Amino acid sequence: MNFLRGVMGGQSAGPQHTEAETIQKLCDRVASSTLLDDRRNAVRALKSLSKKYRLEVGIQAMEHLIHVLQTDRSDSEIIGYALDTLYNIISNDEEEEVEENSTRQSEDLGSQFTEIFIKQQENVTLLLSLLEEFDFHVRWPGVKLLTSLLKQLGPQVQQIILVSPMGVSRLMDLLADSREVIRNDGVLLLQALTRSNGAIQKIVAFENAFERLLDIITEEGNSDGGIVVEDCLILLQNLLKNNNSNQNFFKEGSYIQRMKPWFEVGDENSGWSAQKVTNLHLMLQLVRVLVSPNNPPGATSSCQKAMFQCGLLQQLCTILMATGVPADILTETINTVSEVIRGCQVNQDYFASVNAPSNPPRPAIVVLLMSMVNERQPFVLRCAVLYCFQCFLYKNQKGQGEIVSTLLPSTIDATGNSVSAGQLLCGGLFSTDSLSNWCAAVALAHALQENATQKEQLLRVQLATSIGNPPVSLLQQCTNILSQGSKIQTRVGLLMLLCTWLSNCPIAVTHFLHNSANVPFLTGQIAENLGEEEQLVQGLCALLLGISIYFNDNSLESYMKEKLKQLIEKRIGKENFIEKLGFISKHELYSRASQKPQPNFPSPEYMIFDHEFTKLVKELEGVITKAIYKSSEEDKQEEEVKKTLEQHDSIVTHYKNMIREQDLQLEELKQQISTLKCQNEQLQTAVTQQVSQIQQHKDQYNLLKVQLGKDNQHQGSYSDGAQMNGIQPEEIGRLREEIEELKSNQELLQSQLAEKDAFIENLKSSQPSPGTNEQSSATASARDSEQIEELKQELATLKSQLNSQSSEITKLQTEKQELLQKTEAFAKSVPIPGESETIIATKTTDVEGRLSALLQETKELKNEIKALSEERTAIKEQLDSSNSTIAILQNEKNKLEVDITDSKKEQDDLLVLLADQDQKIFSLKNKLKELGHPVEEEDELESGDQDDEDEEDEDDSKEQGHI
């Protein structure tokens, strides 16, 4: 009771003592009463006291209430009262306004009671099991109680739910509840559950949370919906932000396509309620979560492509160009479009084609730049436009070229009817508003980022300063404004532009140094002892002068590297120069700008550094420091070594290209050889088939001859002979002509084979001897000879097969001649006297039937011989094709041998040249050692690697010659 008095110090002892006794009696009834009605009434009374006397009820009744949850689950009413009472004890939600001290005390009570409740993890598991009850009086208080526990001690409760079996799955069922109150509070519960816990976020996502949440947003009316849509969007952000796994799952599940209807705001602009603005703002933030520059590049790129393909980017651009859109929505839309197009060429090209609905239509880029250089526009909007322009030019050399081209004399519109992006940037660069100066300078610097071509093109830009005066270059005008002592923000922007312009561009450095006033101005700025505000400008001047030294090609004799270094040492001092250069990275706003690409500043005076420029400073600060301390001899030696290495690399590259071309030629020849082998196999198969067909014809012919012999034995009458004499010689004559034609074709094929044999012999005799060529040429000739021998053997086999076919045809011709002679003998025979006319008629009929069958078989034989003739013609064509292919192969082989010989000579010359180079490098190293300059191990490693590379190249050339 002393503890109670200490906490409730503002109350009188009498009433406090009375209420404490009442609460104690109620707790005793809950613990000891055997009737369910009594326990239920006692819990109901505790519930009514729990809001006003939260501490007393919490201390005395929590244990009894948890026991009720364990033992009285069959009665939903008492369970609901117990859950409500626990919620009142743990929750810090109070309807009435209280003093600050009371609020802190309430929060402490909530966290303390939460700690007591979750000390036994079984209590949280029990609460999860109660959420499975469908009864409204149990489920709804359970959801509110668990949400309150998560708000008080989120990480601890999350860990308990994570290890609880099916804990997260039970909570996901709340989204499917048909009662909107439970469903909406379930969304709030999941918000608290998924906050800053990647493991739970993944489980919730794979429990189909995306599908259910998107369905709820659609049912509620998308951006026109109420606070439920807002809660669902916050939950989606919890699931996707900084969670690459869920982002990939969201994209793979085609959920990006379902975001497009969110941004169909329509033409009417009267319906921009506060809730709609909030919803649309969260929707835009959700799109940015998927394409954030902090995400892995591959994931961001795939999401950007999906947004373009489904039309989401087009929908955002429609909002961008619409009228009547609230300022904060327009700003966030610009930022969203910026990150959707950043680094994605397809999206950047589409954005370049977007036009504003004006008369005449103007590109969206021009309209946005007009807002950026307009000092009347809100600051956050101007920052958003600058970010959009930077994202449009990020890794977009095509877009950079288009922006710079609008400044060149040949592309400027002479009529003056339209304003280009380049003209707007120049106007902002030289306006009286320092913020416009800074934004235009940074935007123009992004048009030159990592693009040496555009840096050189921008040198051609000429500006007309005033009537009657000659035009000056853009580079000179920038330095003129610097020397006039303008505001710090303007000078910082111009110096960042000049540093970006001159870096990695010796031609721009030469143009800058050609003006004799620039170097004295920079040295004067660096050498002065100015206030703290000017230190940043001094550091940037030191960086610009260092760039002029490091990227100097010594084309101007008065401003060569060594002379500039001597000037720094005399006027400034090397240590002082390096100290001033270090002011940049030590500035408090430098680290802030280097964190993320978006220019997010609370006010214009913080707008000093650009994100990409911080990368450039980090890259150049070290190399400029080394360049300042290097002597002239070290510079010369370094340049000589650099030139030597460049020559060496160019020679090696040329040699590698030659080897690569020879490899391609060898591969083509190998493919041709394999093709010839396939054709030869096909020819062998065709010849085999023809041999089998000829054997079949031979068997059929023998059978026909036997049958004809039997018929001749029974023929004796004059009429029989007359019938044969009238038909058979004609058919035999035709067969004789076909055989003669086959014979002539056979002789033609034999003559072609003889010519081919002679050609192969010539090829063999023309091969170079092994002793006169290198090992690679001999190996190649041997392989070619083997291939020619194989072809010769295959052709010899074909020749033998054709000879055998010729002999068989000759035999067939002889047999035909014998058959013809027998037929003529029968024709001269005389009929036997004494036979009756009946017998003669019978024999005549018999002979006619046999003769008809013989004629039919003869026709079939004729058709088969005709088919054989056609197949032989096809073989002839295939052989002709083989002959031409072999001739082409021989010509290519001869060319290859000549190329290999030339390659060998070039290789020998290269080896001699490389040996000379190695000797020169070795002598240079000895000189360096004699002068006391330490020689780095990398030089030796590079020379060793080069020798290994030369040996490998020589081995490759030998292998190619061998092939």
ZAMARGU-4260 file (C-alpha; in steps of 0.2 Angstrom, whole numbers, plus 5000, padded with zeros to 4 digits):
<rodrens>
0) 5000/5000/5000 | 5015/5012/5002 | 5019/5009/4984 | 5001/5014/4979 | 5002/5029/4990
5) 5018/5035/4982 | 5011/5033/4965 | 4994/5041/4968 | 5001/5055/4979 | 4989/5068/4974
10) 4974/5058/4981 | 4968/5057/4999 | 4971/5042/5009 | 4953/5038/5014 | 4946/5036/4996
15) 4961/5027/4990 | 4960/5015/5004 | 4942/5012/5001 | 4944/5009/4982 | 4959/4998/4985
20) 4949/4987/4997 | 4935/4986/4984 | 4947/4981/4971 | 4954/4968/4983 | 4936/4961/4986
25) 4933/4960/4968 | 4949/4950/4965 | 4945/4938/4979 | 4928/4935/4971 | 4936/4932/4954
30) 4948/4920/4962 | 4937/4910/4974 | 4919/4911/4968 | 4913/4895/4961 | 4898/4902/4951
35) 4902/4909/4933 | 4890/4923/4935 | 4898/4929/4951 | 4915/4929/4943 | 4908/4938/4927
40) 4901/4951/4938 | 4917/4954/4947 | 4927/4955/4931 | 4914/4968/4924 | 4916/4978/4940
45) 4935/4978/4938 | 4933/4984/4920 | 4923/4999/4926 | 4936/5003/4938 | 4951/5000/4927
50) 4952/5017/4918 | 4951/5028/4934 | 4961/5017/4945 | 4973/5009/4933 | 4987/5006/4945
55) 4977/4997/4958 | 4968/4986/4946 | 4984/4982/4937 | 4994/4977/4952 | 4980/4967/4961
60) 4970/4960/4947 | 4982/4956/4932 | 4986/4939/4938 | 4967/4934/4941 | 4962/4941/4924
65) 4976/4930/4915 | 4969/4915/4925 | 4951/4919/4919 | 4958/4919/4901 | 4965/4902/4904
70) 4951/4893/4913 | 4935/4902/4907 | 4937/4901/4888 | 4920/4893/4886 | 4911/4909/4891
75) 4915/4923/4878 | 4907/4937/4889 | 4919/4935/4904 | 4934/4933/4892 | 4929/4949/4883
80) 4928/4958/4900 | 4945/4952/4905 | 4953/4957/4889 | 4945/4975/4890 | 4951/4976/4908
85) 4969/4971/4903 | 4968/4984/4888 | 4963/4998/4900 | 4978/4994/4911 | 4991/4992/4898
90) 4985/5005/4885 | 4991/5024/4887 | 4976/5030/4877 | 4966/5043/4887 | 4952/5053/4881
95) 4954/5068/4892 | 4969/5079/4891 | 4980/5077/4906 | 4996/5086/4912 | 5013/5082/4905
100) 5019/5074/4921 | 5003/5063/4921 | 5006/5058/4903 | 5024/5052/4907 | 5018/5043/4922
105) 5004/5034/4911 | 5017/5029/4899 | 5028/5022/4912 | 5014/5012/4919 | 5009/5005/4902
110) 5027/4999/4899 | 5029/4992/4916 | 5012/4982/4915 | 5017/4976/4898 | 5033/4970/4904
115) 5024/4960/4918 | 5012/4953/4906 | 5025/4947/4893 | 5037/4940/4906 | 5028/4924/4904
120) 5028/4921/4886 | 5013/4909/4887 | 5002/4924/4890 | 5006/4931/4873 | 5003/4913/4865
125) 4987/4912/4875 | 4981/4929/4868 | 4986/4923/4850 | 4975/4908/4852 | 4960/4918/4858
130) 4961/4928/4842 | 4955/4912/4833 | 4939/4914/4841 | 4926/4922/4829 | 4915/4929/4843
135) 4916/4948/4841 | 4917/4951/4860 | 4933/4941/4861 | 4942/4944/4845 | 4940/4963/4845
140) 4947/4966/4862 | 4961/4954/4859 | 4966/4963/4844 | 4966/4980/4853 | 4976/4972/4868
145) 4989/4964/4857 | 4991/4981/4847 | 4994/4990/4864 | 5007/4977/4869 | 5016/4980/4852
150) 5016/4999/4855 | 5023/4998/4872 | 5037/4985/4870 | 5037/4981/4851 | 5054/4971/4849
155) 5051/4960/4863 | 5033/4956/4858 | 5038/4953/4840 | 5051/4941/4845 | 5038/4931/4856
160) 5026/4931/4841 | 5039/4926/4829 | 5044/4910/4839 | 5026/4906/4842 | 5019/4892/4830
165) 5008/4899/4817 | 5008/4916/4827 | 5009/4927/4811 | 4997/4917/4801 | 4984/4919/4814
170) 4985/4937/4814 | 4984/4937/4795 | 4967/4930/4796 | 4961/4946/4803 | 4962/4954/4786
175) 4949/4942/4780 | 4937/4946/4793 | 4920/4952/4786 | 4918/4964/4801 | 4926/4980/4795
180) 4930/4985/4813 | 4941/4970/4816 | 4948/4971/4799 | 4953/4989/4801 | 4960/4986/4818
185) 4969/4971/4811 | 4978/4982/4799 | 4984/4993/4814 | 4990/4978/4823 | 5000/4972/4808
190) 5007/4990/4806 | 5014/4988/4824 | 5020/4970/4821 | 5030/4973/4805 | 5038/4989/4811
195) 5057/4987/4809 | 5057/4968/4809 | 5063/4960/4792 | 5059/4942/4797 | 5041/4946/4801
200) 5039/4957/4786 | 5044/4942/4775 | 5032/4930/4783 | 5018/4943/4782 | 5022/4946/4763
205) 5022/4927/4759 | 5005/4925/4769 | 4997/4934/4754 | 4997/4951/4762 | 5000/4961/4746
210) 4984/4954/4738 | 4973/4957/4753 | 4979/4975/4756 | 4977/4980/4738 | 4960/4972/4738
215) 4955/4983/4753 | 4962/4998/4745 | 4952/4995/4729 | 4936/4992/4739 | 4938/5008/4748
220) 4940/5018/4733 | 4959/5020/4730 | 4965/5038/4733 | 4947/5043/4737 | 4945/5031/4751
225) 4946/5035/4770 | 4958/5032/4784 | 4958/5014/4780 | 4967/5016/4764 | 4980/5027/4773
230) 4982/5013/4786 | 4984/5000/4772 | 4997/5011/4763 | 5007/5013/4779 | 5007/4994/4781
235) 5013/4992/4763 | 5027/5004/4767 | 5032/4994/4782 | 5033/4978/4772 | 5043/4985/4757
240) 5054/4999/4764 | 5072/4992/4765 | 5067/4975/4762 | 5074/4969/4745 | 5066/4951/4746
245) 5048/4959/4748 | 5051/4971/4734 | 5056/4957/4722 | 5041/4947/4728 | 5030/4963/4725
250) 5037/4965/4707 | 5036/4946/4703 | 5018/4945/4709 | 5013/4959/4696 | 5007/4970/4710
255) 5015/4985/4702 | 5002/4985/4688 | 4988/4986/4701 | 4995/5003/4707 | 4991/5012/4691
260) 4972/5015/4696 | 4978/5024/4711 | 4984/5039/4701 | 4969/5041/4690 | 4963/5057/4698
265) 4953/5063/4684 | 4951/5081/4677 | 4940/5088/4690 | 4951/5096/4704 | 4937/5100/4716
270) 4939/5084/4726 | 4956/5086/4734 | 4951/5083/4752 | 4963/5082/4766 | 4962/5063/4766
275) 4964/5061/4748 | 4980/5072/4748 | 4987/5061/4762 | 4982/5045/4753 | 4990/5051/4737
280) 5006/5057/4746 | 5008/5039/4754 | 5005/5031/4737 | 5018/5041/4729 | 5030/5037/4743
285) 5026/5019/4740 | 5031/5020/4722 | 5048/5029/4727 | 5051/5014/4740 | 5052/5002/4725
290) 5063/5013/4714 | 5074/5021/4728 | 5092/5024/4723 | 5097/5015/4739 | 5090/4999/4732
295) 5101/4986/4723 | 5103/4993/4705 | 5096/4977/4697 | 5080/4978/4707 | 5077/4996/4704
300) 5079/4994/4685 | 5067/4980/4684 | 5054/4990/4694 | 5057/5005/4683 | 5054/4995/4667
305) 5038/4987/4675 | 5031/5004/4679 | 5034/5010/4661 | 5026/4994/4653 | 5010/4995/4664
310) 5008/5014/4661 | 5011/5019/4678 | 5025/5032/4673 | 5013/5039/4660 | 5000/5041/4673
315) 5012/5050/4684 | 5017/5062/4670 | 4999/5066/4667 | 4997/5072/4685 | 5014/5081/4683
320) 5007/5092/4669 | 4989/5093/4676 | 4982/5110/4683 | 4975/5112/4700 | 4985/5099/4708
325) 4990/5104/4726 | 5008/5110/4728 | 5014/5096/4740 | 5006/5083/4729 | 5015/5091/4714
330) 5031/5092/4722 | 5030/5073/4728 | 5025/5068/4710 | 5040/5077/4703 | 5051/5068/4715
335) 5043/5051/4711 | 5045/5054/4692 | 5063/5058/4695 | 5067/5041/4703 | 5056/5031/4691
340) 5067/5038/4676 | 5084/5039/4685 | 5096/5029/4676 | 5083/5020/4665 | 5086/5024/4647
345) 5068/5019/4641 | 5060/5029/4654 | 5071/5044/4651 | 5067/5044/4633 | 5049/5044/4636
350) 5050/5058/4649 | 5059/5068/4635 | 5044/5066/4624 | 5031/5072/4636 | 5024/5089/4632
355) 5014/5100/4643 | 4996/5104/4637 | 4999/5122/4632 | 4997/5131/4616 | 5009/5129/4608
360) 5014/5113/4617 | 5031/5114/4626 | 5042/5100/4632 | 5039/5095/4650 | 5057/5098/4654
365) 5056/5116/4648 | 5041/5119/4659 | 5049/5112/4674 | 5065/5122/4671 | 5055/5138/4670
370) 5049/5134/4688 | 5066/5130/4694 | 5074/5147/4689 | 5058/5157/4694 | 5062/5164/4712
375) 5043/5166/4715 | 5040/5147/4715 | 5041/5138/4732 | 5058/5132/4737 | 5054/5113/4739
380) 5046/5113/4722 | 5062/5121/4714 | 5073/5108/4723 | 5061/5094/4716 | 5063/5101/4699
385) 5082/5101/4700 | 5081/5083/4706 | 5070/5078/4692 | 5083/5086/4679 | 5097/5077/4688
390) 5089/5060/4687 | 5084/5064/4668 | 5103/5066/4664 | 5109/5052/4676 | 5119/5040/4664
395) 5110/5047/4650 | 5122/5053/4637 | 5109/5055/4624 | 5099/5067/4635 | 5115/5077/4640
400) 5119/5079/4621 | 5101/5086/4618 | 5102/5098/4632 | 5120/5105/4627 | 5114/5106/4609
405) 5101/5118/4613 | 5115/5130/4618 | 5125/5128/4602 | 5123/5142/4588 | 5117/5130/4575
410) 5102/5124/4585 | 5096/5140/4593 | 5079/5146/4587 | 5082/5162/4577 | 5064/5167/4578
415) 5064/5168/4597 | 5046/5160/4598 | 5052/5146/4609 | 5063/5145/4624 | 5075/5130/4625
420) 5081/5121/4640 | 5099/5128/4637 | 5093/5146/4636 | 5083/5144/4653 | 5099/5137/4661
425) 5110/5151/4655 | 5096/5164/4660 | 5096/5156/4678 | 5115/5155/4678 | 5117/5174/4676
430) 5101/5180/4685 | 5101/5191/4701 | 5094/5177/4711 | 5108/5167/4719 | 5097/5151/4721
435) 5093/5152/4703 | 5112/5153/4699 | 5116/5138/4710 | 5102/5127/4703 | 5107/5132/4685
440) 5125/5129/4688 | 5122/5112/4696 | 5110/5107/4682 | 5122/5112/4669 | 5136/5102/4678
445) 5125/5086/4677 | 5124/5089/4658 | 5143/5087/4658 | 5144/5073/4670 | 5156/5059/4664
450) 5154/5065/4646 | 5170/5072/4638 | 5161/5075/4621 | 5149/5087/4629 | 5162/5096/4639
455) 5171/5100/4622 | 5155/5105/4614 | 5150/5117/4628 | 5167/5127/4624 | 5158/5132/4608
460) 5144/5142/4616 | 5146/5161/4614 | 5136/5173/4624 | 5131/5191/4619 | 5134/5201/4635
465) 5129/5218/4629 | 5125/5228/4613 | 5140/5233/4603 | 5152/5222/4613 | 5159/5205/4605
470) 5152/5189/4612 | 5162/5180/4625 | 5162/5161/4628 | 5152/5153/4642 | 5167/5148/4651
475) 5174/5165/4651 | 5158/5173/4657 | 5158/5161/4672 | 5175/5166/4677 | 5170/5185/4675
480) 5155/5183/4687 | 5167/5174/4699 | 5179/5189/4699 | 5165/5201/4702 | 5163/5195/4720
485) 5145/5189/4720 | 5136/5180/4734 | 5144/5164/4741 | 5130/5153/4735 | 5132/5160/4717
490) 5151/5158/4717 | 5150/5140/4725 | 5138/5135/4711 | 5150/5142/4697 | 5165/5134/4705
495) 5157/5117/4705 | 5152/5119/4687 | 5169/5124/4682 | 5177/5110/4692 | 5165/5097/4684
500) 5168/5105/4667 | 5188/5105/4667 | 5190/5088/4675 | 5195/5074/4663 | 5195/5087/4649
505) 5212/5094/4644 | 5205/5104/4630 | 5194/5114/4643 | 5209/5116/4654 | 5218/5124/4640
510) 5204/5136/4636 | 5203/5140/4655 | 5221/5144/4656 | 5222/5154/4640 | 5214/5168/4649
515) 5228/5176/4658 | 5218/5183/4672 | 5211/5166/4678 | 5226/5159/4687 | 5231/5175/4696
520) 5213/5177/4702 | 5213/5159/4709 | 5230/5161/4717 | 5225/5178/4725 | 5209/5170/4732
525) 5218/5155/4740 | 5232/5165/4747 | 5221/5178/4756 | 5217/5176/4774 | 5198/5178/4774
530) 5184/5174/4786 | 5177/5157/4790 | 5163/5160/4777 | 5175/5162/4763 | 5185/5146/4767
535) 5174/5136/4757 | 5176/5147/4741 | 5195/5146/4744 | 5194/5127/4745 | 5185/5126/4729
540) 5197/5138/4720 | 5211/5127/4726 | 5202/5112/4719 | 5199/5121/4702 | 5218/5126/4701
545) 5223/5108/4706 | 5212/5101/4692 | 5221/5114/4680 | 5237/5106/4685 | 5232/5087/4685
550) 5223/5087/4668 | 5235/5100/4660 | 5242/5093/4644 | 5257/5106/4644 | 5250/5114/4627
555) 5252/5132/4634 | 5271/5136/4638 | 5267/5149/4650 | 5255/5138/4661 | 5264/5121/4660
560) 5262/5109/4675 | 5279/5113/4683 | 5276/5132/4681 | 5260/5131/4690 | 5267/5121/4704
565) 5281/5134/4706 | 5268/5148/4706 | 5259/5139/4720 | 5274/5136/4730 | 5279/5154/4729
570) 5262/5163/4731 | 5253/5151/4742 | 5264/5137/4749 | 5261/5118/4746 | 5256/5115/4764
575) 5244/5130/4764 | 5237/5125/4747 | 5233/5107/4753 | 5225/5114/4769 | 5214/5125/4759
580) 5209/5110/4748 | 5204/5100/4763 | 5191/5114/4768 | 5179/5106/4756 | 5177/5089/4763
585) 5178/5096/4781 | 5163/5107/4778 | 5147/5102/4789 | 5136/5102/4773 | 5148/5091/4763
590) 5144/5075/4772 | 5125/5079/4772 | 5125/5081/4753 | 5135/5065/4751 | 5122/5054/4759
595) 5109/5053/4745 | 5106/5060/4728 | 5090/5070/4732 | 5094/5089/4735 | 5084/5090/4752
600) 5088/5106/4761 | 5078/5114/4775 | 5081/5132/4768 | 5090/5140/4753 | 5105/5145/4764
605) 5109/5126/4766 | 5110/5123/4747 | 5129/5123/4745 | 5134/5106/4739 | 5128/5094/4726
610) 5128/5075/4728 | 5138/5071/4712 | 5150/5085/4716 | 5155/5077/4732 | 5159/5061/4723
615) 5171/5071/4712 | 5179/5079/4727 | 5182/5062/4735 | 5190/5056/4718 | 5201/5071/4715
620) 5207/5077/4732 | 5220/5063/4734 | 5227/5063/4716 | 5229/5082/4716 | 5238/5081/4732
625) 5250/5069/4725 | 5252/5079/4709 | 5257/5095/4719 | 5271/5086/4728 | 5278/5077/4712
630) 5294/5084/4705 | 5296/5088/4686 | 5308/5073/4684 | 5295/5061/4691 | 5282/5069/4680
635) 5292/5066/4665 | 5297/5048/4669 | 5279/5044/4673 | 5273/5051/4656 | 5287/5041/4647
640) 5282/5025/4656 | 5264/5029/4652 | 5267/5032/4634 | 5278/5016/4633 | 5264/5006/4641
645) 5251/5013/4629 | 5262/5009/4614 | 5265/4991/4621 | 5246/4989/4624 | 5241/4995/4607
650) 5254/4982/4599 | 5247/4968/4610 | 5229/4973/4606 | 5233/4973/4587 | 5241/4956/4588
655) 5227/4948/4598 | 5215/4955/4586 | 5224/4946/4572 | 5225/4930/4581 | 5206/4931/4585
660) 5203/4934/4566 | 5213/4918/4562 | 5204/4908/4575 | 5187/4913/4566 | 5194/4908/4549
665) 5200/4891/4556 | 5183/4888/4564 | 5175/4892/4547 | 5186/4879/4538 | 5182/4866/4551
670) 5164/4868/4549 | 5166/4866/4530 | 5176/4850/4532 | 5162/4843/4544 | 5150/4848/4530
675) 5159/4838/4517 | 5160/4823/4528 | 5142/4824/4531 | 5139/4825/4512 | 5151/4810/4509
680) 5141/4800/4521 | 5125/4804/4512 | 5133/4798/4496 | 5138/4782/4503 | 5121/4779/4510
685) 5114/4783/4493 | 5126/4771/4484 | 5122/4757/4496 | 5103/4759/4493 | 5106/4758/4474
690) 5117/4742/4476 | 5102/4734/4485 | 5090/4740/4472 | 5101/4734/4458 | 5102/4717/4467
695) 5083/4716/4468 | 5081/4721/4449 | 5094/4707/4445 | 5084/4694/4455 | 5068/4699/4446
700) 5076/4699/4429 | 5083/4681/4433 | 5065/4676/4438 | 5058/4683/4422 | 5071/4674/4411
705) 5067/4657/4419 | 5048/4660/4416 | 5052/4665/4398 | 5062/4649/4396 | 5048/4638/4402
710) 5036/4646/4390 | 5048/4644/4375 | 5049/4625/4379 | 5030/4623/4376 | 5029/4634/4361
715) 5028/4625/4344 | 5015/4632/4334 | 5016/4645/4320 | 5003/4655/4328 | 5013/4656/4344
720) 5028/4662/4335 | 5018/4675/4325 | 5011/4682/4342 | 5029/4684/4349 | 5036/4690/4333
725) 5023/4704/4333 | 5026/4710/4351 | 5042/4704/4359 | 5055/4712/4348 | 5048/4729/4350
730) 5048/4728/4369 | 5066/4721/4369 | 5071/4735/4357 | 5066/4748/4370 | 5075/4739/4384
735) 5090/4739/4373 | 5090/4758/4371 | 5088/4760/4390 | 5103/4749/4393 | 5113/4759/4380
740) 5108/4775/4389 | 5113/4768/4406 | 5130/4762/4398 | 5134/4779/4392 | 5129/4787/4409
745) 5141/4774/4417 | 5155/4779/4405 | 5152/4797/4409 | 5153/4794/4428 | 5169/4784/4425
750) 5177/4798/4416 | 5172/4811/4430 | 5180/4799/4443 | 5196/4798/4433 | 5197/4817/4432
755) 5194/4818/4451 | 5208/4805/4454 | 5220/4816/4444 | 5215/4831/4453 | 5218/4823/4470
760) 5235/4817/4464 | 5239/4835/4459 | 5234/4841/4476 | 5245/4828/4484 | 5260/4832/4474
765) 5258/4851/4477 | 5259/4849/4496 | 5274/4857/4504 | 5288/4845/4510 | 5290/4843/4529
770) 5308/4850/4529 | 5304/4867/4521 | 5290/4873/4533 | 5288/4877/4551 | 5281/4863/4563
775) 5264/4871/4562 | 5263/4871/4543 | 5269/4853/4542 | 5256/4848/4554 | 5242/4857/4545
780) 5248/4849/4528 | 5248/4832/4536 | 5231/4834/4542 | 5225/4840/4525 | 5234/4826/4516
785) 5225/4814/4528 | 5208/4822/4524 | 5212/4821/4505 | 5217/4802/4507 | 5201/4799/4516
790) 5191/4807/4502 | 5201/4798/4489 | 5197/4781/4497 | 5179/4786/4498 | 5179/4790/4479
795) 5189/4774/4475 | 5175/4764/4484 | 5162/4773/4474 | 5172/4769/4458 | 5173/4751/4462
800) 5154/4750/4466 | 5150/4759/4450 | 5162/4747/4440 | 5152/4732/4448 | 5136/4740/4443
805) 5143/4742/4425 | 5148/4724/4424 | 5131/4719/4430 | 5123/4730/4417 | 5134/4721/4403
810) 5128/4704/4409 | 5110/4710/4408 | 5113/4716/4390 | 5121/4700/4385 | 5106/4690/4392
815) 5095/4702/4383 | 5104/4698/4366 | 5102/4679/4370 | 5084/4682/4373 | 5082/4691/4357
820) 5091/4677/4347 | 5079/4664/4354 | 5064/4674/4350 | 5070/4676/4332 | 5073/4657/4331
825) 5055/4654/4337 | 5049/4666/4324 | 5057/4655/4310 | 5050/4639/4316 | 5036/4630/4306
830) 5020/4623/4314 | 5019/4604/4316 | 5007/4595/4303 | 4993/4584/4309 | 4987/4593/4324
835) 4969/4598/4324 | 4963/4616/4323 | 4956/4613/4341 | 4973/4610/4348 | 4981/4624/4339
840) 4967/4636/4346 | 4970/4630/4363 | 4989/4632/4362 | 4986/4649/4355 | 4975/4655/4369
845) 4988/4648/4382 | 5002/4657/4374 | 4992/4673/4373 | 4989/4673/4392 | 5007/4669/4395
850) 5013/4682/4383 | 5002/4695/4392 | 5009/4691/4409 | 5027/4692/4401 | 5022/4709/4394
855) 5016/4715/4411 | 5032/4710/4420 | 5042/4718/4406 | 5033/4735/4409 | 5037/4733/4428
860) 5055/4730/4424 | 5055/4745/4412 | 5049/4756/4426 | 5061/4750/4439 | 5076/4753/4427
865) 5069/4770/4424 | 5069/4774/4442 | 5087/4767/4443 | 5092/4779/4430 | 5085/4794/4439
870) 5094/4789/4455 | 5110/4788/4446 | 5107/4805/4439 | 5105/4811/4457 | 5122/4803/4462
875) 5130/4812/4448 | 5124/4829/4454 | 5130/4825/4472 | 5147/4820/4465 | 5148/4836/4455
880) 5144/4846/4471 | 5157/4837/4481 | 5170/4840/4468 | 5166/4859/4468 | 5166/4859/4487
885) 5183/4851/4488 | 5191/4863/4476 | 5184/4878/4486 | 5192/4869/4502 | 5209/4868/4493
890) 5209/4886/4489 | 5205/4891/4506 | 5218/4880/4513 | 5231/4888/4502 | 5226/4905/4508
895) 5226/4899/4526 | 5244/4893/4524 | 5249/4910/4517 | 5241/4919/4532 | 5249/4908/4545
900) 5266/4911/4537 | 5263/4930/4538 | 5257/4928/4556 | 5273/4919/4561 | 5283/4933/4553
905) 5273/4946/4563 | 5275/4936/4579 | 5294/4936/4577 | 5294/4955/4574 | 5283/4957/4589
910) 5294/4947/4600 | 5309/4957/4595 | 5300/4973/4599 | 5294/4967/4616 | 5312/4962/4620
915) 5318/4979/4616 | 5304/4987/4627 | 5308/4975/4641 | 5326/4981/4640 | 5321/4999/4640
920) 5310/4996/4655 | 5324/4987/4664 | 5337/5001/4660 | 5324/5014/4667 | 5322/5004/4683
925) 5341/5004/4685 | 5342/5022/4683 | 5328/5025/4695 | 5337/5014/4708 | 5353/5024/4705
930) 5344/5040/4708 | 5338/5033/4725 | 5320/5032/4720 | 5312/5016/4726 | 5305/5004/4713
935) 5288/4997/4717 | 5285/4978/4716 | 5270/4981/4704 | 5282/4986/4690 | 5291/4969/4691
940) 5274/4960/4692 | 5268/4969/4676 | 5284/4965/4667 | 5282/4947/4672 | 5264/4947/4668
945) 5269/4954/4651 | 5282/4941/4647 | 5269/4927/4652 | 5256/4935/4640 | 5269/4935/4626
950) 5273/4917/4629 | 5254/4913/4629 | 5252/4923/4613 | 5266/4913/4605 | 5259/4896/4611
955) 5242/4901/4604 | 5250/4906/4587 | 5259/4889/4586 | 5243/4880/4590 | 5234/4889/4576
960) 5247/4884/4564 | 5246/4867/4570 | 5227/4867/4566
</rodrens>
